[in-house]
């Protein structure tokens, strides 16, 4: 099984780093889509099959928290596996997101191993 992934971050450099890390991690990647904000991310979710979304929190137009909230309200995307990849330092905000929006969290800067293990965990243990 290959994973179709959506990477949502306002930094093109960070999107490239996440994608490169995923490719080097040995994860079975299929299509990889990119968006610069939550609004673009939701548009891509409407027109593509996505197995996993990696979403930053702090972005212009629509932040990651609003994007995740909206996708959780949509019956077609409410079960989507989501990993928030952010510099967010508020433990309260992180725990609230994890509890209320069913996401996992990876701090920037991340290690390739940490991102890989989190993705494997949210995807229910991939055969890698």
N, C-alpha and C positions, 0 to 999 in steps of 0.2 A: 504494500500500500504506500503510495506516495502522498505527501502532504502538500496541499495548496495553501499557501501562506499569504497573509496580508500584513505588511509592515507599515505602520502609521506613525510618522514623526515629522515635525516641521524641518528638521535638519537632514538635508540630502546626504551629508557625510555620515550621520548616525544611521540612516536607513541602509546605506552601503555597508557599514560595519556590521550591522545586525545580519544582513543577508549573507555577507562573506563568512561570518561566524557560523551561520546555519549550514552553509555549503561545506565548510571545512570540518564540521562536526560529524559528518557521516550520516546525518539524518536523511531519510528518503524524501527528497523534495520533488514536488511537481512544479506547478506554476507558482511564481512569486510575483505578487502585486505590491505596488507602493502607493502611498497617499501622503500628502503633506499636512493634512488636518483631518479631524473627525468627519466633517461633511463629505470630503472626497472619499474617505474610508467607507462610509455608509453607501455612497453611490457605487463603489466597487463591489460591495457585498450584495447589492441589488442585482448585479449583472454577472457575477462569477460565483462558482462554488468554492468556498473557502473553508478549510478545516481548522485553521489556527490563525488568530490575529495577535500580533505583537504591537501594543499601542502605548505611545507616550502620553503623559497626562497634560503637560503644559504646551499648548499649541494655540495659534491664532484661529479665528473663524469659529471652530468648535473644538473644545478641548477633549481629551481622552475620556474623562469622567462622564461627560454628557454623551459622547459617542457610545460608550459601553451601556449607559442607562437606556439609550434608545434601542440599541440592538437587543437588549434583554426584554424589551416590550414587544418586539416583533416575533411572532410565532416561528418564522422561518430561521431566525438567527439566535433565538433566546438560549439555545444549548451550545452555541459556538464556544470553543475553547479559546480563552483570552489570557494572555500574559501581559501585564503592564510592565513596561521597561522605562524607568523614570529616575530622575534625581530626587524625587519627593522624599523629604526627610521626616515628615509628620507621621509618627507611628499610629496616631489616632486615625488619620485619613487613610493610611494604608490598610489598617485592620478593618475599617468601615467598608472600604472597597472590596476587600477579600470576602468579608462576611455577606454584604448586601448584594454584590454584583457577581459573586462566584468567579473571581479572577485569582491568578497567582501574580506574584510581584518579583521583579528582578531589578536591583539597584544599578544605575549607571555610576561609574563605569563597571561593567560586568566582566566576568571571566568567561571564556568560551565554554569551559566545563560547567560553570554554574548555569549558563543559558541553556546548554544542551540538556542537563539534568532536569531543569524546570520544564522544558518542552516535553521531554519523555514522560515526566510525571503527569502533566495536564492531559496528555494524549493517551493516558492509560497504559503506559509502558509499551514502547515500540520495539519491534525486533530490529535492532541496529547492529 
